[in-house]
Amino acid sequence: MKVKIVNTSAHPLPAYATSASAGMDLLANIEEPLTLGMLDRAMIPTGISIQLPEGYEAQVRPRSGLAARYGISVTNSPGTIDADYRGEIKVLLINLSREPYTVQPGERIAQLVVARHERVEWESVEALDETDRGAGGFGSTGKK
């Protein structure tokens, strides 16, 4: 699928790291390093804007390596970019660790996953079909 993209940064376009990757790396379009202290958040620009076809969304997700090694995540994960949004993609990073973390210009800060989605039409009913789980919520299926 071809998607139109505008890149106002000095960095390469988002790209897949491997042939089987689901997400493309988003890069920090900042001019100088930015340090996030414990529980600090920052909106990091990427310098890119995209034009998705209707029926698709782009999801901004954390990079597992940043999360595992440094406690860096995406606050509104996954962030959704709708097909009619034409502004710059920005990543809302948060530092969940006890140590400061410095984001470098051009650093891979998040992943972008493009996915098809469906539109829903609600059908109002008085009751839902029964299942074994029923209304059991968090933890209701037990620990395995």
N, CA and C atoms as an extended XYZ file, in Angstrom:
432
Properties=species:S:1:pos:R:3:atomname:S:1:resname:S:1:resid:I:1 pbc="F F F"
N         0.845       -1.165        0.000 N   MET     1
C         0.000        0.000        0.000 CA  MET     1
C         0.896        1.235        0.000 C   MET     1
N         0.608        2.175       -0.850 N   LYS     2
C         1.354        3.431       -0.888 CA  LYS     2
C         0.616        4.465       -0.047 C   LYS     2
N         1.376        5.212        0.768 N   VAL     3
C         0.820        6.263        1.618 CA  VAL     3
C         1.630        7.528        1.380 C   VAL     3
N         0.923        8.635        1.156 N   LYS     4
C         1.605        9.911        0.959 CA  LYS     4
C         2.184       10.378        2.287 C   LYS     4
N         3.409       10.945        2.210 N   ILE     5
C         4.093       11.411        3.419 CA  ILE     5
C         4.852       12.698        3.092 C   ILE     5
N         4.816       13.636        4.038 N   VAL     6
C         5.623       14.847        3.964 CA  VAL     6
C         6.635       14.758        5.091 C   VAL     6
N         7.900       14.944        4.760 N   ASN     7
C         8.972       14.876        5.755 CA  ASN     7
C         9.685       16.224        5.795 C   ASN     7
N         9.444       16.990        6.878 N   THR     8
C        10.104       18.290        7.030 CA  THR     8
C        11.341       18.190        7.912 C   THR     8
N        11.679       16.974        8.342 N   SER     9
C        12.865       16.778        9.176 CA  SER     9
C        14.079       16.515        8.298 C   SER     9
N        15.239       16.499        8.933 N   ALA    10
C        16.479       16.156        8.224 CA  ALA    10
C        16.744       14.656        8.290 C   ALA    10
N        15.812       13.912        8.868 N   HIS    11
C        15.992       12.479        9.106 CA  HIS    11
C        15.297       11.652        8.030 C   HIS    11
N        15.690       10.381        7.890 N   PRO    12
C        15.039        9.512        6.894 CA  PRO    12
C        13.574        9.265        7.230 C   PRO    12
N        12.832        8.798        6.247 N   LEU    13
C        11.429        8.417        6.461 CA  LEU    13
C        11.348        7.256        7.441 C   LEU    13
N        10.208        7.101        8.124 N   PRO    14
C        10.030        5.919        8.980 CA  PRO    14
C        10.263        4.658        8.152 C   PRO    14
N        10.900        3.672        8.767 N   ALA    15
C        11.239        2.454        8.034 CA  ALA    15
C        11.105        1.241        8.943 C   ALA    15
N        10.860        0.099        8.334 N   TYR    16
C        10.817       -1.162        9.052 CA  TYR    16
C        12.242       -1.616        9.331 C   TYR    16
N        12.513       -2.090       10.549 N   ALA    17
C        13.857       -2.553       10.920 CA  ALA    17
C        14.189       -3.896       10.270 C   ALA    17
N        13.171       -4.751       10.107 N   THR    18
C        13.380       -6.056        9.475 CA  THR    18
C        12.254       -6.326        8.495 C   THR    18
N        12.391       -7.366        7.688 N   SER    19
C        11.368       -7.686        6.690 CA  SER    19
C        10.056       -8.149        7.329 C   SER    19
N        10.078       -8.583        8.575 N   ALA    20
C         8.863       -9.057        9.243 CA  ALA    20
C         8.350       -8.081       10.306 C   ALA    20
N         8.937       -6.901       10.397 N   SER    21
C         8.502       -5.914       11.398 CA  SER    21
C         7.097       -5.416       11.094 C   SER    21
N         6.286       -5.250       12.131 N   ALA    22
C         4.946       -4.684       11.973 CA  ALA    22
C         4.982       -3.163       12.057 C   ALA    22
N         5.936       -2.638       12.822 N   GLY    23
C         6.015       -1.202       13.023 CA  GLY    23
C         7.239       -0.591       12.387 C   GLY    23
N         7.097        0.674       12.017 N   MET    24
C         8.203        1.467       11.477 CA  MET    24
C         8.690        2.406       12.581 C   MET    24
N         9.982        2.620       12.631 N   ASP    25
C        10.532        3.492       13.665 CA  ASP    25
C        10.265        4.958       13.358 C   ASP    25
N         9.810        5.690       14.392 N   LEU    26
C         9.653        7.138       14.323 CA  LEU    26
C        10.869        7.774       14.982 C   LEU    26
N        11.378        8.837       14.386 N   LEU    27
C        12.598        9.476       14.867 CA  LEU    27
C        12.300       10.837       15.485 C   LEU    27
N        13.057       11.188       16.519 N   ALA    28
C        12.899       12.472       17.207 CA  ALA    28
C        13.414       13.593       16.321 C   ALA    28
N        12.543       14.506       15.963 N   ASN    29
C        12.936       15.655       15.158 CA  ASN    29
C        13.155       16.849       16.096 C   ASN    29
N        14.244       16.752       16.855 N   ILE    30
C        14.610       17.821       17.784 CA  ILE    30
C        16.005       18.302       17.423 C   ILE    30
N        16.297       19.563       17.741 N   GLU    31
C        17.589       20.138       17.362 CA  GLU    31
C        18.680       19.884       18.384 C   GLU    31
N        18.285       19.657       19.634 N   GLU    32
C        19.269       19.375       20.674 CA  GLU    32
C        18.705       18.327       21.623 C   GLU    32
N        19.563       17.656       22.375 N   PRO    33
C        19.085       16.625       23.301 CA  PRO    33
C        18.062       17.189       24.286 C   PRO    33
N        17.119       16.318       24.666 N   LEU    34
C        16.052       16.688       25.598 CA  LEU    34
C        16.031       15.665       26.722 C   LEU    34
N        16.225       16.114       27.961 N   THR    35
C        16.262       15.191       29.097 CA  THR    35
C        14.904       15.134       29.781 C   THR    35
N        14.429       13.899       29.978 N   LEU    36
C        13.192       13.639       30.714 CA  LEU    36
C        13.563       13.128       32.099 C   LEU    36
N        13.150       13.833       33.137 N   GLY    37
C        13.351       13.354       34.492 CA  GLY    37
C        12.302       12.315       34.843 C   GLY    37
N        12.361       11.807       36.071 N   MET    38
C        11.403       10.807       36.527 CA  MET    38
C         9.975       11.349       36.392 C   MET    38
N         9.131       10.601       35.696 N   LEU    39
C         7.727       10.905       35.432 CA  LEU    39
C         7.513       12.142       34.564 C   LEU    39
N         8.566       12.682       33.964 N   ASP    40
C         8.404       13.785       33.017 CA  ASP    40
C         7.822       13.270       31.719 C   ASP    40
N         7.034       14.143       31.067 N   ARG    41
C         6.477       13.856       29.752 CA  ARG    41
C         6.908       14.958       28.801 C   ARG    41
N         7.007       14.607       27.536 N   ALA    42
C         7.300       15.606       26.514 CA  ALA    42
C         6.699       15.176       25.191 C   ALA    42
N         6.172       16.165       24.458 N   MET    43
C         5.638       15.937       23.125 CA  MET    43
C         6.804       16.108       22.156 C   MET    43
N         7.229       15.003       21.557 N   ILE    44
C         8.398       15.001       20.681 CA  ILE    44
C         7.941       15.030       19.221 C   ILE    44
N         8.327       16.058       18.478 N   PRO    45
C         7.942       16.105       17.067 CA  PRO    45
C         8.735       15.092       16.235 C   PRO    45
N         8.117       14.648       15.144 N   THR    46
C         8.792       13.728       14.230 CA  THR    46
C         9.119       14.380       12.894 C   THR    46
N         8.463       15.488       12.588 N   GLY    47
C         8.686       16.152       11.308 CA  GLY    47
C         7.975       15.497       10.144 C   GLY    47
N         7.089       14.538       10.414 N   ILE    48
C         6.370       13.885        9.314 CA  ILE    48
C         4.866       14.051        9.465 C   ILE    48
N         4.199       14.109        8.331 N   SER    49
C         2.739       14.113        8.235 CA  SER    49
C         2.380       13.085        7.178 C   SER    49
N         1.250       12.402        7.380 N   ILE    50
C         0.868       11.340        6.448 CA  ILE    50
C        -0.584       11.494        6.000 C   ILE    50
N        -0.904       10.857        4.881 N   GLN    51
C        -2.264       10.840        4.352 CA  GLN    51
C        -2.679        9.390        4.159 C   GLN    51
N        -3.366        8.864        5.165 N   LEU    52
C        -3.829        7.476        5.110 CA  LEU    52
C        -5.133        7.383        4.333 C   LEU    52
N        -5.374        6.262        3.662 N   PRO    53
C        -6.677        6.063        3.030 CA  PRO    53
C        -7.744        5.804        4.096 C   PRO    53
N        -8.990        6.143        3.774 N   GLU    54
C       -10.089        5.854        4.705 CA  GLU    54
C       -10.123        4.361        4.993 C   GLU    54
N       -10.478        4.021        6.227 N   GLY    55
C       -10.506        2.617        6.640 CA  GLY    55
C        -9.206        2.172        7.276 C   GLY    55
N        -8.226        3.092        7.382 N   TYR    56
C        -6.945        2.787        8.008 CA  TYR    56
C        -6.659        3.798        9.115 C   TYR    56
N        -5.860        3.365       10.059 N   GLU    57
C        -5.347        4.237       11.105 CA  GLU    57
C        -3.861        3.946       11.247 C   GLU    57
N        -3.149        4.862       11.882 N   ALA    58
C        -1.757        4.606       12.248 CA  ALA    58
C        -1.707        4.650       13.767 C   ALA    58
N        -1.058        3.677       14.366 N   GLN    59
C        -0.937        3.599       15.816 CA  GLN    59
C         0.494        3.911       16.220 C   GLN    59
N         0.649        4.832       17.170 N   VAL    60
C         1.961        5.168       17.710 CA  VAL    60
C         2.133        4.335       18.973 C   VAL    60
N         3.158        3.504       18.986 N   ARG    61
C         3.392        2.571       20.096 CA  ARG    61
C         4.795        2.744       20.652 C   ARG    61
N         5.000        2.337       21.918 N   PRO    62
C         6.349        2.416       22.493 CA  PRO    62
C         7.309        1.458       21.790 C   PRO    62
N         8.569        1.769       21.869 N   ARG    63
C         9.616        0.839       21.415 CA  ARG    63
C         9.946       -0.049       22.608 C   ARG    63
N         9.935       -1.353       22.412 N   SER    64
C        10.145       -2.286       23.522 CA  SER    64
C        11.520       -2.123       24.158 C   SER    64
N        12.540       -1.848       23.367 N   GLY    65
C        13.881       -1.675       23.924 CA  GLY    65
C        13.975       -0.480       24.851 C   GLY    65
N        13.370        0.652       24.466 N   LEU    66
C        13.376        1.836       25.336 CA  LEU    66
C        12.590        1.572       26.617 C   LEU    66
N        11.486        0.862       26.489 N   ALA    67
C        10.666        0.559       27.668 CA  ALA    67
C        11.398       -0.380       28.621 C   ALA    67
N        11.980       -1.444       28.079 N   ALA    68
C        12.638       -2.446       28.923 CA  ALA    68
C        13.919       -1.920       29.561 C   ALA    68
N        14.724       -1.216       28.787 N   ARG    69
C        16.019       -0.763       29.299 CA  ARG    69
C        15.942        0.515       30.127 C   ARG    69
N        15.053        1.439       29.730 N   TYR    70
C        15.082        2.776       30.336 CA  TYR    70
C        13.757        3.242       30.918 C   TYR    70
N        12.692        2.466       30.778 N   GLY    71
C        11.397        2.881       31.314 CA  GLY    71
C        10.727        3.980       30.505 C   GLY    71
N        11.093        4.112       29.232 N   ILE    72
C        10.521        5.148       28.373 CA  ILE    72
C         9.342        4.555       27.618 C   ILE    72
N         8.193        5.229       27.704 N   SER    73
C         6.996        4.719       27.059 CA  SER    73
C         6.250        5.857       26.375 C   SER    73
N         5.156        5.491       25.706 N   VAL    74
C         4.272        6.452       25.070 CA  VAL    74
C         3.050        6.572       25.968 C   VAL    74
N         2.769        7.779       26.435 N   THR    75
C         1.712        7.985       27.420 CA  THR    75
C         0.354        7.528       26.933 C   THR    75
N        -0.042        7.887       25.739 N   ASN    76
C        -1.367        7.535       25.218 CA  ASN    76
C        -1.274        6.327       24.295 C   ASN    76
N        -0.649        5.283       24.772 N   SER    77
C        -0.341        4.136       23.938 CA  SER    77
C        -1.515        3.169       23.806 C   SER    77
N        -1.871        2.758       22.599 N   PRO    78
C        -1.349        3.328       21.372 CA  PRO    78
C        -2.071        4.622       21.024 C   PRO    78
N        -1.312        5.586       20.566 N   GLY    79
C        -1.908        6.820       20.053 CA  GLY    79
C        -2.444        6.543       18.661 C   GLY    79
N        -3.624        7.049       18.369 N   THR    80
C        -4.255        6.797       17.070 CA  THR    80
C        -4.157        8.020       16.181 C   THR    80
N        -3.707        7.803       14.952 N   ILE    81
C        -3.708        8.837       13.935 CA  ILE    81
C        -4.785        8.452       12.931 C   ILE    81
N        -5.832        9.270       12.864 N   ASP    82
C        -6.956        8.999       11.974 CA  ASP    82
C        -6.612        9.350       10.530 C   ASP    82
N        -7.354        8.755        9.602 N   ALA    83
C        -7.104        8.963        8.176 CA  ALA    83
C        -7.309       10.407        7.743 C   ALA    83
N        -8.102       11.183        8.474 N   ASP    84
C        -8.336       12.573        8.072 CA  ASP    84
C        -7.415       13.568        8.774 C   ASP    84
N        -6.477       13.106        9.600 N   TYR    85
C        -5.515       13.992       10.258 CA  TYR    85
C        -4.368       14.291        9.304 C   TYR    85
N        -4.033       15.557        9.175 N   ARG    86
C        -2.968       15.959        8.259 CA  ARG    86
C        -1.824       16.698        8.961 C   ARG    86
N        -1.878       16.806       10.278 N   GLY    87
C        -0.828       17.513       10.998 CA  GLY    87
C         0.399       16.647       11.232 C   GLY    87
N         1.396       17.260       11.836 N   GLU    88
C         2.633       16.558       12.159 CA  GLU    88
C         2.373       15.481       13.212 C   GLU    88
N         2.974       14.330       13.029 N   ILE    89
C         2.891       13.276       14.030 CA  ILE    89
C         3.863       13.623       15.149 C   ILE    89
N         3.337       13.643       16.371 N   LYS    90
C         4.160       13.890       17.554 CA  LYS    90
C         3.989       12.713       18.502 C   LYS    90
N         5.007       12.460       19.285 N   VAL    91
C         5.008       11.320       20.198 CA  VAL    91
C         5.066       11.842       21.617 C   VAL    91
N         4.079       11.449       22.437 N   LEU    92
C         4.035       11.865       23.830 CA  LEU    92
C         4.798       10.845       24.668 C   LEU    92
N         6.078       11.114       24.897 N   LEU    93
C         6.934       10.211       25.668 CA  LEU    93
C         6.821       10.499       27.149 C   LEU    93
N         6.996        9.455       27.959 N   ILE    94
C         7.042        9.590       29.411 CA  ILE    94
C         8.189        8.730       29.941 C   ILE    94
N         8.850        9.240       30.960 N   ASN    95
C         9.930        8.505       31.617 CA  ASN    95
C         9.356        7.878       32.890 C   ASN    95
N         9.180        6.571       32.880 N   LEU    96
C         8.611        5.853       34.029 CA  LEU    96
C         9.684        5.293       34.961 C   LEU    96
N        10.933        5.652       34.705 N   SER    97
C        12.023        5.145       35.546 CA  SER    97
C        12.381        6.163       36.626 C   SER    97
N        13.341        5.795       37.463 N   ARG    98
C        13.822        6.690       38.515 CA  ARG    98
C        15.055        7.480       38.068 C   ARG    98
N        15.502        7.228       36.838 N   GLU    99
C        16.700        7.875       36.303 CA  GLU    99
C        16.328        8.801       35.149 C   GLU    99
N        17.015        9.927       35.016 N   PRO   100
C        16.773       10.786       33.852 CA  PRO   100
C        17.129       10.046       32.563 C   PRO   100
N        16.441       10.389       31.495 N   TYR   101
C        16.732        9.816       30.185 CA  TYR   101
C        16.821       10.964       29.188 C   TYR   101
N        17.848       10.952       28.363 N   THR   102
C        18.040       12.003       27.375 CA  THR   102
C        17.726       11.485       25.980 C   THR   102
N        16.745       12.132       25.354 N   VAL   103
C        16.364       11.826       23.976 CA  VAL   103
C        17.310       12.600       23.063 C   VAL   103
N        17.924       11.884       22.123 N   GLN   104
C        18.880       12.484       21.200 CA  GLN   104
C        18.193       12.841       19.867 C   GLN   104
N        18.649       13.900       19.203 N   PRO   105
C        18.117       14.212       17.872 CA  PRO   105
C        18.269       13.008       16.938 C   PRO   105
N        17.199       12.672       16.231 N   GLY   106
C        17.231       11.554       15.294 CA  GLY   106
C        17.080       10.185       15.934 C   GLY   106
N        16.927       10.127       17.261 N   GLU   107
C        16.785        8.837       17.961 CA  GLU   107
C        15.446        8.185       17.606 C   GLU   107
N        15.454        6.853       17.539 N   ARG   108
C        14.218        6.097       17.336 CA  ARG   108
C        13.434        6.120       18.649 C   ARG   108
N        12.270        6.757       18.653 N   ILE   109
C        11.542        6.982       19.909 CA  ILE   109
C        10.237        6.208       20.021 C   ILE   109
N         9.698        5.729       18.916 N   ALA   110
C         8.416        5.015       18.946 CA  ALA   110
C         8.279        4.227       17.654 C   ALA   110
N         7.203        3.443       17.597 N   GLN   111
C         6.883        2.688       16.393 CA  GLN   111
C         5.570        3.196       15.825 C   GLN   111
N         5.437        3.107       14.523 N   LEU   112
C         4.200        3.462       13.840 CA  LEU   112
C         3.689        2.215       13.129 C   LEU   112
N         2.487        1.785       13.493 N   VAL   113
C         1.867        0.611       12.883 CA  VAL   113
C         0.625        1.073       12.131 C   VAL   113
N         0.543        0.774       10.848 N   VAL   114
C        -0.634        1.112       10.047 CA  VAL   114
C        -1.537       -0.108       10.024 C   VAL   114
N        -2.819        0.117       10.344 N   ALA   115
C        -3.753       -1.003       10.438 CA  ALA   115
C        -5.118       -0.628        9.865 C   ALA   115
N        -5.754       -1.628        9.284 N   ARG   116
C        -7.127       -1.454        8.799 CA  ARG   116
C        -8.070       -1.493       10.007 C   ARG   116
N        -9.154       -0.771        9.916 N   HIS   117
C       -10.159       -0.824       10.977 CA  HIS   117
C       -11.549       -0.812       10.362 C   HIS   117
N       -12.512       -1.225       11.128 N   GLU   118
C       -13.905       -1.281       10.678 CA  GLU   118
C       -14.719       -0.182       11.349 C   GLU   118
N       -15.787        0.249       10.693 N   ARG   119
C       -16.745        1.174       11.280 CA  ARG   119
C       -17.872        0.333       11.874 C   ARG   119
N       -18.370        0.726       13.017 N   VAL   120
C       -19.390       -0.029       13.734 CA  VAL   120
C       -20.740        0.671       13.631 C   VAL   120
N       -21.771       -0.113       13.435 N   GLU   121
C       -23.145        0.359       13.571 CA  GLU   121
C       -23.716       -0.325       14.784 C   GLU   121
N       -24.172        0.446       15.763 N   TRP   122
C       -24.713       -0.143       16.988 CA  TRP   122
C       -26.099       -0.707       16.751 C   TRP   122
N       -26.357       -1.847       17.368 N   GLU   123
C       -27.678       -2.460       17.360 CA  GLU   123
C       -28.129       -2.559       18.809 C   GLU   123
N       -29.059       -1.704       19.201 N   SER   124
C       -29.538       -1.712       20.584 CA  SER   124
C       -30.372       -2.962       20.840 C   SER   124
N       -30.047       -3.666       21.941 N   VAL   125
C       -30.788       -4.861       22.354 CA  VAL   125
C       -31.025       -4.781       23.857 C   VAL   125
N       -31.886       -5.634       24.369 N   GLU   126
C       -32.184       -5.660       25.804 CA  GLU   126
C       -31.162       -6.494       26.579 C   GLU   126
N       -30.564       -7.504       25.922 N   ALA   127
C       -29.589       -8.380       26.584 CA  ALA   127
C       -28.602       -8.907       25.555 C   ALA   127
N       -27.442       -9.333       26.056 N   LEU   128
C       -26.410       -9.909       25.205 CA  LEU   128
C       -26.418      -11.421       25.326 C   LEU   128
N       -25.879      -12.116       24.328 N   ASP   129
C       -25.787      -13.581       24.376 CA  ASP   129
C       -24.924      -13.982       25.575 C   ASP   129
N       -25.255      -15.111       26.186 N   GLU   130
C       -24.511      -15.632       27.334 CA  GLU   130
C       -23.216      -16.308       26.869 C   GLU   130
N       -22.166      -16.222       27.705 N   THR   131
C       -20.906      -16.941       27.476 CA  THR   131
C       -20.465      -17.550       28.793 C   THR   131
N       -19.476      -18.451       28.756 N   ASP   132
C       -18.945      -19.023       29.994 CA  ASP   132
C       -18.354      -17.942       30.888 C   ASP   132
N       -17.708      -16.961       30.305 N   ARG   133
C       -17.072      -15.891       31.085 CA  ARG   133
C       -18.102      -14.904       31.625 C   ARG   133
N       -19.112      -14.614       30.843 N   GLY   134
C       -20.124      -13.661       31.280 CA  GLY   134
C       -19.545      -12.277       31.489 C   GLY   134
N       -19.858      -11.666       32.635 N   ALA   135
C       -19.391      -10.302       32.931 CA  ALA   135
C       -18.093      -10.300       33.700 C   ALA   135
N       -17.411      -11.456       33.822 N   GLY   136
C       -16.142      -11.515       34.555 CA  GLY   136
C       -15.106      -10.596       33.938 C   GLY   136
N       -14.537       -9.726       34.736 N   GLY   137
C       -13.593       -8.729       34.246 CA  GLY   137
C       -12.155       -9.109       34.520 C   GLY   137
N       -11.376       -8.133       34.938 N   PHE   138
C        -9.942       -8.307       35.173 CA  PHE   138
C        -9.679       -9.491       36.083 C   PHE   138
N        -8.859      -10.415       35.616 N   GLY   139
C        -8.449      -11.568       36.420 CA  GLY   139
C        -9.476      -12.663       36.529 C   GLY   139
N       -10.606      -12.531       35.848 N   SER   140
C       -11.676      -13.521       36.029 CA  SER   140
C       -11.390      -14.871       35.407 C   SER   140
N       -10.411      -14.952       34.508 N   THR   141
C       -10.102      -16.246       33.894 CA  THR   141
C        -9.025      -17.000       34.653 C   THR   141
N        -8.556      -16.417       35.766 N   GLY   142
C        -7.591      -17.110       36.617 CA  GLY   142
C        -6.160      -16.889       36.195 C   GLY   142
N        -5.255      -17.365       37.040 N   LYS   143
C        -3.840      -17.270       36.782 CA  LYS   143
C        -3.348      -18.610       36.283 C   LYS   143
N        -2.652      -18.631       35.156 N   LYS   144
C        -2.195      -19.902       34.583 CA  LYS   144
C        -0.712      -19.988       34.586 C   LYS   144
